[in-house]
Amino acid sequence: MARFDNHRILITGAGAGIGALMAEEFAAQGAEVIVTARRISAAREVADRIKAAGGKAHPYVLDVSKIASIAKFRDKLHQEVGPITTLINNAGVVFGGEFETVELEQHLNTFRVNSEGLMATTHAFLEDLIQSSEAFLVNIASASAFIGLPYGSTYAASKWAVVGFSESLRLELAVRKIKHVHVTSVCPSYISTGMFDGVKTPLFSPMLTPKKVVKSIMRGMQKKDAFVIEPPMAKSVELMKAILPQGIWDEVARRTGVSTSMYSWKGKKK
Ligand SMILES: NC(=O)c1ccc[n+]([C@@H]2O[C@H](COP(=O)([O-])OP(=O)(O)OC[C@H]3O[C@@H](n4cnc5c(N)ncnc54)[C@H](OP(=O)(O)O)[C@@H]3O)[C@@H](O)[C@H]2O)c1
């Protein structure tokens, strides 16, 4: 397992799900973790667990949909803790259902959190990463960044935006000869965190465990991979889309259950 000593890692949406698990796992591997969440109680709970296990953690409130608050939060963090070396943009929301029956505000909020919030957080902290001797930018996208997701169209669109953004920034840093900031896009299929409760997982794509996904993310960072894709089968989607005639690809997506997986989505009970 990779060590992350000397890394100060900021994770968004770290009060639950894979964000919370990443915070604990990175702390166990020597990192100092900035645990951010919309509610301070959720951030504190995770930070307290880390500290009880002997790790280093600082809980903070960060709602990435409040775009104007992000740069202010960066300044506060710099004063109270210092600059970061790694940013993990993990916060995300989803609202499933037939497109026109889901409230417009929920579609727009999906973009605000998953895409705009992620880009704004990166904008606020990229200079920290550039100033570090080694840094990671990890953007949590989704396997739905490669494939249409009926009943989850704005979620998929927001994740396509994340991959387009990550890839472009990764290439931009390379041409600017900034070789020590490693950018990784994470594209998992369904994970058993509750976010997608109710979905019917497609053929060849069983529900992933948070542990497996977090392990893959850490391994991908260690290898400085541009993409972490889980399950590995999802890697073939782009190739299949490129070689199959449209009608056949649509039929594959329907028959494997990809096109209908979100139909029964319920999500987390609030
Ligand atoms: N679960 C899956 O099947 C799956 C698959 C592929 C990709 N992903 C992605 O993985 C990431 C983590 O999801 P998860 O599965 O761990 O689900 P999760 O447990 O619901 O985690 C999402 C986290 O994002 C936080 N969040 C929501 N809106 C926020 C905002 N405005 N500002 C800051 N934080 C906010 C949530 O906080 P609250 O608890 O306060 O709502 C929660 O802590 C997301 O980006 C998701 O899209 C998940």
The ligand as an ORCA input file, in Angstrom:
! r2SCAN-3c Opt
* xyz 0 1
  N     -22.148      5.519     -5.251
  C     -21.926      5.268     -6.540
  O     -22.481      4.312     -7.116
  C     -20.992      6.132     -7.341
  C     -20.573      5.693     -8.594
  C     -19.713      6.482     -9.340
  C     -19.272      7.686     -8.844
  N     -19.701      8.096     -7.618
  C     -19.238      9.395     -7.137
  O     -18.486      9.207     -5.969
  C     -18.556     10.391     -5.172
  C     -18.901     10.009     -3.738
  O     -20.175      9.414     -3.717
  P     -20.604      8.295     -2.663
  O     -20.940      7.078     -3.442
  O     -19.601      8.197     -1.584
  O     -21.988      8.877     -2.163
  P     -22.338      9.712     -0.836
  O     -22.122      8.860      0.355
  O     -23.709     10.262     -1.080
  O     -21.252     10.850     -0.845
  C     -21.424     12.063     -1.494
  C     -20.858     13.110     -0.584
  O     -20.949     14.383     -1.241
  C     -21.442     15.304     -0.289
  N     -22.066     16.473     -0.884
  C     -23.244     16.563     -1.548
  N     -23.476     17.831     -1.899
  C     -22.422     18.564     -1.440
  C     -22.076     19.926     -1.485
  N     -22.882     20.825     -2.047
  N     -20.912     20.335     -0.916
  C     -20.096     19.434     -0.317
  N     -20.372     18.119     -0.222
  C     -21.527     17.695     -0.788
  C     -22.436     14.495      0.540
  O     -22.702     15.186      1.753
  P     -24.104     15.026      2.518
  O     -23.965     13.751      3.278
  O     -24.159     16.251      3.361
  O     -25.179     14.974      1.473
  C     -21.648     13.201      0.721
  O     -20.756     13.303      1.789
  C     -19.585     11.289     -5.842
  O     -18.934     12.257     -6.626
  C     -20.343     10.335     -6.738
  O     -20.942     10.992     -7.838
  C     -20.525      7.352     -6.840
*
